[in-house]
Amino acid sequence: ALKESLLKEREEKIKLSDKVSSPAVWTNDDQGLIYSKLTSSDFGSEFNDLFYYQISEKKEYQLTFSSRLRNPSLSKNGIIVAILPSDGRNKLVFLDLKTLIDSKENSDKKLWEKALLPSKITDENLYFFHPIFENDSSIISDVSSGYLRHLRRFNLNSEISEILTDLNDDSRDPFIQNETLYYSSDKSGIFNIYQLNKQLQEKKLTNLYGGAFSPNVS
């Protein structure tokens, strides 16, 4: 109901936050949004951190501090996966959302670290960009080991990965709904939106000369 109420008010263009650096994802109870935004440290440095906007309170809470985490995605069992730039690479970090929210009003800026979970993907040869949960046991992300990105599925229980798109194309910005994967690819020479079903059958959805990125399905 809260989600429907917020959607009905969107024509008013209510500003919820600023300096947001990632798409927002709904919490599983539809009571709030999780996203990353730029923050300033006590020394003037800027970092990406995770935030939680509680719809009923119309209030924003900072969940992490100087973490450099961005592009969060949330699983049905309450686990966040996010990107962490580290040692020249983009790694994956996993956190427990309940632990983060329970500590959101605590003054201890290190308390959020208790929400960190052991990393389930340790491939040091890949750069990760926009991870999304396919289900509680697998994620899909656009990754690269050089210049071009491709989409890859990672099994969180076995660390087995499966390449989903052609390594000769640049494919990015995955979004999944009803077991169908949507993404942007330059397969035709210009970035456009494609979809991929469970049988890995690909279909082109747009044909824009100016390019299309970051698909989302209502």
Accessible surface in RSA format (square Angstrom, percent):
REM  Atomic radii and reference values for relative SASA: ProtOr
REM  Chains: A
REM  Algorithm: Lee & Richards
REM  Probe-radius: 1.40
REM  Slices: 20
REM RES _ NUM      All-atoms   Total-Side   Main-Chain    Non-polar    All polar
REM                ABS   REL    ABS   REL    ABS   REL    ABS   REL    ABS   REL
RES ALA A   1   106.39  97.8  67.56 104.3  38.83  88.3  69.95  98.5  36.44  96.5
RES LEU A   2    50.93  28.4  49.13  35.1   1.80   4.5  49.61  34.8   1.32   3.5
RES LYS A   3    61.44  30.0  61.44  37.7   0.00   0.0  24.09  21.7  37.35  39.8
RES GLU A   4   109.28  62.7 107.40  81.3   1.89   4.5  33.08  64.0  76.21  62.2
RES SER A   5    49.84  42.1  45.00  60.1   4.84  11.1  24.33  51.8  25.51  35.7
RES LEU A   6    34.62  19.3  31.09  22.2   3.54   8.9  32.72  23.0   1.90   5.1
RES LEU A   7    82.89  46.2  79.30  56.7   3.59   9.0  79.92  56.1   2.97   8.0
RES LYS A   8   167.33  81.6 136.98  84.0  30.35  72.3  91.21  82.1  76.12  81.1
RES GLU A   9    54.14  31.1  52.93  40.0   1.21   2.9  16.87  32.6  37.28  30.4
RES ARG A  10   170.18  71.5 153.53  78.3  16.65  39.6  50.97  69.7 119.20  72.2
RES GLU A  11   156.59  89.9 129.48  98.0  27.12  64.6  50.40  97.5 106.19  86.7
RES GLU A  12   124.54  71.5  94.07  71.2  30.47  72.6  44.46  86.0  80.08  65.4
RES LYS A  13   183.19  89.4 154.64  94.9  28.55  68.0 106.87  96.2  76.31  81.3
RES ILE A  14    80.18  45.6  55.19  41.1  24.99  60.2  60.31  43.4  19.87  53.9
RES LYS A  15   152.56  74.4 120.85  74.2  31.71  75.5  82.84  74.6  69.72  74.3
RES LEU A  16    54.03  30.1  34.75  24.9  19.28  48.5  36.39  25.6  17.64  47.5
RES SER A  17    27.38  23.1   2.63   3.5  24.75  57.0  12.66  27.0  14.72  20.6
RES ASP A  18    70.72  49.5  64.56  64.3   6.16  14.6  19.72  46.4  51.00  50.9
RES LYS A  19   117.32  57.2  93.98  57.7  23.35  55.6  73.80  66.4  43.52  46.4
RES VAL A  20    67.99  44.7  36.83  33.3  31.16  75.1  36.83  32.0  31.16  84.5
RES SER A  21    46.88  39.6  17.36  23.2  29.52  68.0  28.46  60.6  18.42  25.8
RES SER A  22    14.30  12.1   0.00   0.0  14.30  32.9   6.95  14.8   7.35  10.3
RES PRO A  23    97.44  71.0  84.20  76.8  13.24  48.1  95.96  79.2   1.49   9.2
RES ALA A  24    50.80  46.7  22.97  35.4  27.83  63.3  22.97  32.3  27.83  73.7
RES VAL A  25    38.74  25.5  35.17  31.8   3.57   8.6  38.74  33.7   0.00   0.0
RES TRP A  26    68.21  27.4  54.14  26.2  14.07  33.0  34.13  18.2  34.08  55.3
RES THR A  27     6.82   4.8   5.65   5.7   1.17   2.8   5.65   7.6   1.17   1.8
RES ASN A  28    73.58  50.7  39.73  38.4  33.86  81.5  32.66  78.6  40.92  39.6
RES ASP A  29    90.05  63.1  68.75  68.4  21.31  50.4  45.81 107.8  44.25  44.1
RES ASP A  30    48.44  33.9  48.44  48.2   0.00   0.0   4.51  10.6  43.93  43.8
RES GLN A  31    62.48  34.9  62.40  45.6   0.07   0.2  18.78  40.0  43.69  33.1
RES GLY A  32     0.00   0.0   0.00   N/A   0.00   0.0   0.00   0.0   0.00   0.0
RES LEU A  33    15.14   8.4  15.14  10.8   0.00   0.0  15.14  10.6   0.00   0.0
RES ILE A  34     0.23   0.1   0.23   0.2   0.00   0.0   0.23   0.2   0.00   0.0
RES TYR A  35     7.36   3.4   7.36   4.2   0.00   0.0   7.36   5.5   0.00   0.0
RES SER A  36     0.00   0.0   0.00   0.0   0.00   0.0   0.00   0.0   0.00   0.0
RES LYS A  37    20.08   9.8  20.08  12.3   0.00   0.0   5.15   4.6  14.94  15.9
RES LEU A  38    64.02  35.7  60.81  43.5   3.21   8.1  60.91  42.8   3.11   8.4
RES THR A  39    25.16  17.9  18.41  18.7   6.74  16.1  21.40  28.7   3.75   5.7
RES SER A  40    73.94  62.5  42.99  57.4  30.95  71.3  28.31  60.3  45.63  63.9
RES SER A  41    27.94  23.6   9.80  13.1  18.13  41.8  18.05  38.4   9.89  13.9
RES ASP A  42   133.17  93.3  92.85  92.4  40.32  95.3  30.93  72.8 102.24 102.0
RES PHE A  43   191.23  95.7 155.37  96.2  35.86  93.3 163.61  99.2  27.62  79.1
RES GLY A  44    57.96  71.5   0.00   N/A  57.96  71.5  33.23  91.2  24.73  55.4
RES SER A  45    56.71  47.9  47.26  63.1   9.45  21.8  23.07  49.1  33.64  47.1
RES GLU A  46    94.51  54.3  66.33  50.2  28.18  67.1  25.16  48.7  69.35  56.6
RES PHE A  47    49.78  24.9  46.95  29.1   2.83   7.4  49.78  30.2   0.00   0.0
RES ASN A  48    27.03  18.6  25.35  24.5   1.67   4.0   0.04   0.1  26.99  26.1
RES ASP A  49     0.17   0.1   0.17   0.2   0.00   0.0   0.00   0.0   0.17   0.2
RES LEU A  50     0.00   0.0   0.00   0.0   0.00   0.0   0.00   0.0   0.00   0.0
RES PHE A  51    12.38   6.2  12.38   7.7   0.00   0.0  12.38   7.5   0.00   0.0
RES TYR A  52     9.84   4.6   9.84   5.6   0.00   0.0   0.53   0.4   9.31  11.5
RES TYR A  53    16.76   7.8  16.76   9.5   0.00   0.0   6.89   5.2   9.87  12.2
RES GLN A  54    36.39  20.4  36.39  26.6   0.00   0.0   0.08   0.2  36.31  27.5
RES ILE A  55    14.85   8.5  12.52   9.3   2.33   5.6  12.52   9.0   2.33   6.3
RES SER A  56    73.50  62.1  39.81  53.1  33.70  77.6  34.89  74.3  38.62  54.1
RES GLU A  57    91.99  52.8  63.94  48.4  28.05  66.8  36.87  71.3  55.12  45.0
RES LYS A  58   153.33  74.8 130.72  80.2  22.61  53.8  81.52  73.4  71.81  76.5
RES LYS A  59    96.99  47.3  93.31  57.3   3.69   8.8  59.39  53.5  37.60  40.1
RES GLU A  60    54.95  31.5  32.53  24.6  22.42  53.4  12.88  24.9  42.07  34.3
RES TYR A  61    16.02   7.5  12.84   7.3   3.18   8.3  10.26   7.7   5.76   7.1
RES GLN A  62    46.99  26.3  37.69  27.5   9.30  22.1  10.73  22.8  36.26  27.5
RES LEU A  63     3.51   2.0   0.00   0.0   3.51   8.8   0.32   0.2   3.19   8.6
RES THR A  64     0.00   0.0   0.00   0.0   0.00   0.0   0.00   0.0   0.00   0.0
RES PHE A  65    52.80  26.4  45.05  27.9   7.75  20.2  45.18  27.4   7.62  21.8
RES SER A  66    59.91  50.6  40.54  54.1  19.36  44.6  21.99  46.8  37.92  53.1
RES SER A  67     9.73   8.2   0.10   0.1   9.63  22.2   3.84   8.2   5.88   8.2
RES ARG A  68   105.08  44.1 104.14  53.1   0.94   2.2  28.37  38.8  76.71  46.5
RES LEU A  69     3.20   1.8   3.20   2.3   0.00   0.0   3.20   2.2   0.00   0.0
RES ARG A  70    58.56  24.6  58.56  29.9   0.00   0.0  10.38  14.2  48.18  29.2
RES ASN A  71    13.36   9.2  10.04   9.7   3.32   8.0   5.12  12.3   8.25   8.0
RES PRO A  72     8.06   5.9   0.29   0.3   7.77  28.2   0.29   0.2   7.77  48.3
RES SER A  73    10.22   8.6  10.02  13.4   0.20   0.5   2.09   4.5   8.13  11.4
RES LEU A  74    23.62  13.2   3.06   2.2  20.56  51.7   3.06   2.1  20.56  55.3
RES SER A  75     2.05   1.7   0.28   0.4   1.77   4.1   2.05   4.4   0.00   0.0
RES LYS A  76   171.19  83.5 149.41  91.7  21.77  51.8  96.89  87.2  74.30  79.1
RES ASN A  77    89.80  61.9  58.37  56.4  31.44  75.7  36.30  87.4  53.50  51.7
RES GLY A  78    15.50  19.1   0.00   N/A  15.50  19.1  14.74  40.4   0.77   1.7
RES ILE A  79    30.03  17.1  30.03  22.4   0.00   0.0  30.03  21.6   0.00   0.0
RES ILE A  80     0.38   0.2   0.38   0.3   0.00   0.0   0.38   0.3   0.00   0.0
RES VAL A  81     0.00   0.0   0.00   0.0   0.00   0.0   0.00   0.0   0.00   0.0
RES ALA A  82     0.00   0.0   0.00   0.0   0.00   0.0   0.00   0.0   0.00   0.0
RES ILE A  83     0.00   0.0   0.00   0.0   0.00   0.0   0.00   0.0   0.00   0.0
RES LEU A  84    38.03  21.2  38.03  27.2   0.00   0.0  38.03  26.7   0.00   0.0
RES PRO A  85    41.86  30.5  41.34  37.7   0.52   1.9  41.86  34.6   0.00   0.0
RES SER A  86    23.01  19.4  18.96  25.3   4.04   9.3   3.25   6.9  19.76  27.7
RES ASP A  87   133.08  93.2  89.07  88.7  44.01 104.1  40.28  94.8  92.80  92.5
RES GLY A  88    66.80  82.4   0.00   N/A  66.80  82.4  44.44 122.0  22.36  50.1
RES ARG A  89    71.71  30.1  68.90  35.1   2.81   6.7   9.98  13.6  61.73  37.4
RES ASN A  90    18.04  12.4  17.79  17.2   0.25   0.6   0.05   0.1  17.99  17.4
RES LYS A  91    66.86  32.6  65.04  39.9   1.83   4.4  38.61  34.7  28.26  30.1
RES LEU A  92     8.88   4.9   0.53   0.4   8.35  21.0   0.53   0.4   8.35  22.5
RES VAL A  93    19.58  12.9  17.58  15.9   2.00   4.8  19.58  17.0   0.00   0.0
RES PHE A  94     1.67   0.8   1.24   0.8   0.43   1.1   1.24   0.8   0.43   1.2
RES LEU A  95     0.00   0.0   0.00   0.0   0.00   0.0   0.00   0.0   0.00   0.0
RES ASP A  96    36.94  25.9  36.94  36.8   0.00   0.0   9.61  22.6  27.33  27.3
RES LEU A  97    14.64   8.2  14.64  10.5   0.00   0.0  14.64  10.3   0.00   0.0
RES LYS A  98   143.25  69.9 136.87  84.0   6.37  15.2 109.17  98.3  34.08  36.3
RES THR A  99    47.03  33.4  43.14  43.7   3.89   9.3  25.26  33.9  21.77  32.9
RES LEU A 100     0.23   0.1   0.00   0.0   0.23   0.6   0.04   0.0   0.19   0.5
RES ILE A 101    38.02  21.6  37.24  27.7   0.78   1.9  37.24  26.8   0.78   2.1
RES ASP A 102    98.98  69.3  61.67  61.4  37.31  88.2  31.37  73.8  67.61  67.4
RES SER A 103    17.33  14.6   7.80  10.4   9.53  21.9   7.43  15.8   9.90  13.9
RES LYS A 104    49.28  24.0  33.61  20.6  15.67  37.3   4.88   4.4  44.40  47.3
RES GLU A 105   125.37  72.0  88.34  66.8  37.03  88.2  38.24  74.0  87.13  71.1
RES ASN A 106    75.91  52.3  56.11  54.2  19.80  47.7  11.23  27.0  64.68  62.5
RES SER A 107   111.17  93.9  81.40 108.6  29.77  68.6  57.74 123.0  53.42  74.8
RES ASP A 108    73.34  51.4  61.25  61.0  12.09  28.6  26.16  61.6  47.17  47.0
RES LYS A 109   114.67  55.9 109.11  66.9   5.56  13.2  69.89  62.9  44.78  47.7
RES LYS A 110   141.86  69.2 137.25  84.2   4.61  11.0  88.74  79.9  53.13  56.6
RES LEU A 111    36.37  20.3  34.32  24.6   2.05   5.2  36.20  25.4   0.17   0.5
RES TRP A 112    23.60   9.5  21.59  10.5   2.01   4.7  20.70  11.0   2.90   4.7
RES GLU A 113    71.35  41.0  62.61  47.4   8.74  20.8  15.58  30.1  55.76  45.5
RES LYS A 114   157.30  76.7 126.53  77.6  30.77  73.3  87.44  78.7  69.86  74.4
RES ALA A 115     0.53   0.5   0.00   0.0   0.53   1.2   0.53   0.7   0.00   0.0
RES LEU A 116    77.81  43.3  59.03  42.2  18.78  47.2  59.19  41.6  18.62  50.1
RES LEU A 117    60.30  33.6  47.96  34.3  12.34  31.0  49.82  35.0  10.48  28.2
RES PRO A 118   110.17  80.3  97.25  88.7  12.92  47.0 109.36  90.3   0.82   5.1
RES SER A 119    55.07  46.5  31.45  42.0  23.62  54.4  29.17  62.1  25.90  36.3
RES LYS A 120    85.29  41.6  79.75  48.9   5.54  13.2  43.62  39.3  41.67  44.4
RES ILE A 121    14.51   8.3   5.06   3.8   9.46  22.8   5.34   3.8   9.17  24.9
RES THR A 122    80.06  56.9  64.70  65.6  15.36  36.6  51.73  69.5  28.33  42.8
RES ASP A 123    59.23  41.5  39.34  39.2  19.89  47.0  19.91  46.8  39.33  39.2
RES GLU A 124   102.86  59.1  95.88  72.5   6.98  16.6  57.82 111.8  45.04  36.8
RES ASN A 125   105.64  72.9 103.01  99.5   2.63   6.3  21.53  51.8  84.12  81.3
RES LEU A 126     9.46   5.3   7.32   5.2   2.14   5.4   7.32   5.1   2.14   5.8
RES TYR A 127    69.19  32.3  69.19  39.4   0.00   0.0  36.36  27.3  32.82  40.5
RES PHE A 128     5.54   2.8   5.54   3.4   0.00   0.0   5.54   3.4   0.00   0.0
RES PHE A 129    38.27  19.1  38.04  23.6   0.23   0.6  38.27  23.2   0.00   0.0
RES HIS A 130    54.12  29.6  53.22  37.0   0.90   2.3  32.73  33.7  21.40  24.9
RES PRO A 131     3.12   2.3   0.00   0.0   3.12  11.3   0.00   0.0   3.12  19.4
RES ILE A 132    28.30  16.1  28.30  21.1   0.00   0.0  28.30  20.4   0.00   0.0
RES PHE A 133    20.64  10.3   7.86   4.9  12.79  33.3   7.86   4.8  12.79  36.6
RES GLU A 134    52.80  30.3  28.86  21.8  23.93  57.0   8.20  15.9  44.60  36.4
RES ASN A 135    73.34  50.6  64.50  62.3   8.84  21.3  39.16  94.2  34.18  33.0
RES ASP A 136    63.87  44.7  48.46  48.2  15.41  36.4  22.10  52.0  41.77  41.7
RES SER A 137    42.28  35.7  40.50  54.1   1.78   4.1  16.74  35.7  25.53  35.8
RES SER A 138     8.57   7.2   8.57  11.4   0.00   0.0   7.92  16.9   0.64   0.9
RES ILE A 139     0.00   0.0   0.00   0.0   0.00   0.0   0.00   0.0   0.00   0.0
RES ILE A 140     1.24   0.7   1.24   0.9   0.00   0.0   1.24   0.9   0.00   0.0
RES SER A 141     0.00   0.0   0.00   0.0   0.00   0.0   0.00   0.0   0.00   0.0
RES ASP A 142     0.00   0.0   0.00   0.0   0.00   0.0   0.00   0.0   0.00   0.0
RES VAL A 143     0.00   0.0   0.00   0.0   0.00   0.0   0.00   0.0   0.00   0.0
RES SER A 144     4.11   3.5   3.87   5.2   0.24   0.6   0.41   0.9   3.70   5.2
RES SER A 145    82.94  70.1  51.64  68.9  31.30  72.1  16.96  36.1  65.98  92.4
RES GLY A 146    58.17  71.7   0.00   N/A  58.17  71.7  37.91 104.0  20.26  45.4
RES TYR A 147   198.02  92.4 172.54  98.2  25.48  66.3 129.57  97.4  68.45  84.4
RES LEU A 148    63.64  35.4  54.58  39.0   9.06  22.8  54.58  38.3   9.06  24.4
RES ARG A 149    37.69  15.8  37.36  19.0   0.33   0.8   1.66   2.3  36.03  21.8
RES HIS A 150    10.78   5.9  10.78   7.5   0.00   0.0   5.81   6.0   4.97   5.8
RES LEU A 151     0.00   0.0   0.00   0.0   0.00   0.0   0.00   0.0   0.00   0.0
RES ARG A 152    35.96  15.1  35.96  18.3   0.00   0.0   0.00   0.0  35.96  21.8
RES ARG A 153    60.32  25.3  59.73  30.4   0.59   1.4  24.43  33.4  35.89  21.8
RES PHE A 154     4.85   2.4   4.85   3.0   0.00   0.0   4.85   2.9   0.00   0.0
RES ASN A 155    56.18  38.7  55.67  53.8   0.52   1.2   7.98  19.2  48.21  46.6
RES LEU A 156    13.50   7.5   4.30   3.1   9.20  23.1   4.30   3.0   9.20  24.8
RES ASN A 157   123.16  84.9  84.28  81.4  38.88  93.6  31.03  74.7  92.14  89.1
RES SER A 158    56.37  47.6  28.85  38.5  27.52  63.4  36.83  78.4  19.54  27.4
RES GLU A 159   101.64  58.4  79.49  60.1  22.15  52.7  27.80  53.8  73.84  60.3
RES ILE A 160   121.54  69.2 114.71  85.5   6.83  16.5 119.82  86.3   1.72   4.7
RES SER A 161    44.13  37.3  18.80  25.1  25.33  58.4   2.46   5.2  41.68  58.4
RES GLU A 162    72.25  41.5  67.56  51.1   4.69  11.2  36.41  70.4  35.84  29.3
RES ILE A 163    78.13  44.5  57.22  42.6  20.91  50.4  57.22  41.2  20.91  56.7
RES LEU A 164    16.15   9.0   0.68   0.5  15.47  38.9   2.67   1.9  13.48  36.3
RES THR A 165    12.83   9.1   2.91   2.9   9.92  23.6  11.14  15.0   1.69   2.6
RES ASP A 166    70.04  49.1  53.29  53.0  16.75  39.6  19.73  46.4  50.31  50.2
RES LEU A 167    97.33  54.2  82.85  59.3  14.48  36.4  83.02  58.3  14.31  38.5
RES ASN A 168   126.26  87.1 105.55 102.0  20.71  49.9  24.44  58.8 101.83  98.4
RES ASP A 169    20.40  14.3  18.94  18.9   1.45   3.4   1.66   3.9  18.74  18.7
RES ASP A 170     6.88   4.8   6.86   6.8   0.02   0.1   0.63   1.5   6.25   6.2
RES SER A 171     1.46   1.2   1.46   2.0   0.00   0.0   0.00   0.0   1.46   2.0
RES ARG A 172    51.26  21.5  51.26  26.1   0.00   0.0   2.46   3.4  48.79  29.6
RES ASP A 173    18.69  13.1  14.16  14.1   4.53  10.7   7.26  17.1  11.43  11.4
RES PRO A 174    10.03   7.3   0.00   0.0  10.03  36.4   0.00   0.0  10.03  62.3
RES PHE A 175    46.18  23.1  46.18  28.6   0.00   0.0  46.18  28.0   0.00   0.0
RES ILE A 176    38.14  21.7  24.13  18.0  14.01  33.8  24.13  17.4  14.01  38.0
RES GLN A 177    55.88  31.2  48.63  35.5   7.25  17.3  20.99  44.7  34.89  26.5
RES ASN A 178   131.82  90.9  99.25  95.9  32.57  78.4  35.14  84.6  96.67  93.4
RES GLU A 179   110.88  63.7  96.82  73.3  14.06  33.5  39.91  77.2  70.97  57.9
RES THR A 180    25.70  18.3  25.70  26.1   0.00   0.0   3.31   4.4  22.40  33.9
RES LEU A 181     7.03   3.9   6.86   4.9   0.18   0.4   6.86   4.8   0.18   0.5
RES TYR A 182    33.72  15.7  33.72  19.2   0.00   0.0   7.94   6.0  25.78  31.8
RES TYR A 183     0.03   0.0   0.03   0.0   0.00   0.0   0.03   0.0   0.00   0.0
RES SER A 184     0.00   0.0   0.00   0.0   0.00   0.0   0.00   0.0   0.00   0.0
RES SER A 185     0.54   0.5   0.54   0.7   0.00   0.0   0.05   0.1   0.50   0.7
RES ASP A 186    39.18  27.4  33.23  33.1   5.95  14.1   2.92   6.9  36.25  36.2
RES LYS A 187    87.97  42.9  63.22  38.8  24.75  58.9  39.56  35.6  48.41  51.6
RES SER A 188    65.22  55.1  24.91  33.2  40.31  92.9  34.06  72.5  31.16  43.6
RES GLY A 189    64.63  79.7   0.00   N/A  64.63  79.7  34.04  93.4  30.59  68.5
RES ILE A 190    65.65  37.4  61.92  46.1   3.72   9.0  65.65  47.3   0.00   0.0
RES PHE A 191    41.24  20.6  39.70  24.6   1.54   4.0  39.70  24.1   1.54   4.4
RES ASN A 192     2.07   1.4   2.07   2.0   0.00   0.0   0.00   0.0   2.07   2.0
RES ILE A 193    16.15   9.2  16.15  12.0   0.00   0.0  16.15  11.6   0.00   0.0
RES TYR A 194     7.56   3.5   7.56   4.3   0.00   0.0   5.37   4.0   2.18   2.7
RES GLN A 195    43.24  24.2  43.24  31.6   0.00   0.0   0.50   1.1  42.74  32.4
RES LEU A 196     8.92   5.0   7.09   5.1   1.83   4.6   7.09   5.0   1.83   4.9
RES ASN A 197    45.39  31.3  41.72  40.3   3.67   8.8  19.12  46.0  26.27  25.4
RES LYS A 198   132.86  64.8 104.25  64.0  28.62  68.1  64.26  57.8  68.60  73.1
RES GLN A 199   127.51  71.3 100.62  73.5  26.89  64.0  52.85 112.5  74.66  56.6
RES LEU A 200    78.30  43.6  58.22  41.6  20.08  50.5  58.22  40.9  20.08  54.0
RES GLN A 201   113.89  63.7 105.45  77.1   8.43  20.1  38.13  81.2  75.75  57.5
RES GLU A 202    71.91  41.3  36.67  27.7  35.24  83.9  17.53  33.9  54.38  44.4
RES LYS A 203   123.64  60.3 119.02  73.0   4.62  11.0  68.71  61.8  54.94  58.5
RES LYS A 204    80.29  39.2  57.32  35.2  22.97  54.7  41.41  37.3  38.89  41.4
RES LEU A 205    73.79  41.1  40.49  29.0  33.29  83.7  44.24  31.1  29.55  79.5
RES THR A 206    41.65  29.6  33.43  33.9   8.22  19.6  41.18  55.3   0.47   0.7
RES ASN A 207   105.99  73.1  87.11  84.2  18.88  45.5  24.64  59.3  81.35  78.6
RES LEU A 208    94.67  52.7  91.78  65.7   2.89   7.3  93.97  66.0   0.70   1.9
RES TYR A 209   191.97  89.6 171.41  97.5  20.56  53.5 128.14  96.3  63.83  78.7
RES GLY A 210    77.90  96.1   0.00   N/A  77.90  96.1  42.07 115.5  35.83  80.2
RES GLY A 211    19.22  23.7   0.00   N/A  19.22  23.7   2.68   7.4  16.54  37.0
RES ALA A 212    14.48  13.3   8.68  13.4   5.80  13.2  14.48  20.4   0.00   0.0
RES PHE A 213   103.51  51.8  81.25  50.3  22.26  57.9  81.25  49.3  22.26  63.7
RES SER A 214    78.68  66.5  60.88  81.3  17.80  41.0  37.78  80.4  40.90  57.3
RES PRO A 215    20.46  14.9   5.50   5.0  14.96  54.4  13.52  11.2   6.94  43.2
RES ASN A 216   114.81  79.2  83.69  80.9  31.12  74.9  27.28  65.7  87.53  84.6
RES VAL A 217    49.89  32.8  41.24  37.3   8.65  20.8  44.63  38.8   5.25  14.2
RES SER A 218   144.04 121.7  86.43 115.4  57.61 132.7  83.46 177.7  60.58  84.9
END  Absolute sums over single chains surface
CHAIN  1 A    12184.4       9541.6       2642.8       6248.5       5935.9
END  Absolute sums over all chains
TOTAL         12184.4       9541.6       2642.8       6248.5       5935.9
